[in-house]
């Protein structure tokens, strides 16, 4: 398989041909649907999933009251599930498919074997883990420092980047849950965005019509994460549409 035939996952596309060949022999395709749970807290993470194309996974912390709070999104820039672990470890968060589609998957023990054979592959995944941790740090600061309107706009941009699509199949209730607010509050904010021509809404989804305007409403956390990715792993983070 040539580089041009590789799965649409930016992390895997950074591998050399020999290193990707090591991965390829241990992987298979997995079609996931939206809201499918990949891991729940306490599950042993024995499989690594690479979102491809429009597929996106969400890390969610489950509170004592049972509420799920989204922390980070992972699309074709990365992978989920024990990426740099040595042996199976229990999941701390719930990992859910936010947007369905194709995933490439491999057993964690096979990934560890590839990393032992390839110093570059081990280095690549360690650097990705650093980027993922930076994303989590930024998300924590964002939730504490920025307004709900800024966070909602940022989340929509995050999702658009990872899907590489201005159309997002999300209900008002799903958006509210991702940002940790009530559905009615989310609906009012989306109504404001719509009135200003930033988005169009329809049953079960929305479309971004003014990306630049939406970015002005958002906090700068999205750009901070993207810049860190670019410094640490040039070419992995998805390019914003229209840029």
Secondary structure, DSSP 8 states (H G I E B T S, - for coil): --GGGS-S-HHHHTS-HHHHHHHHTTEEEEEE-TT-EEE-TT-B--EEEEE-TT-EEEEEEE-TTS-EEEEEEE-TT--BSSTT-SS--B-SSEEEEEE-EEEEEEEHHHHHHHHHH-HHHHHHHHHHHHHHHHHHHHHHHHHHHS-HHHHHHHHHHHHHHHHT-SEE---HHHHHHHHTS-HHHHHHHHHHHHHTTSEEEETTEEEES-HHHHHHHS-SHHHHHHHHHHHHSTT-S---TT-
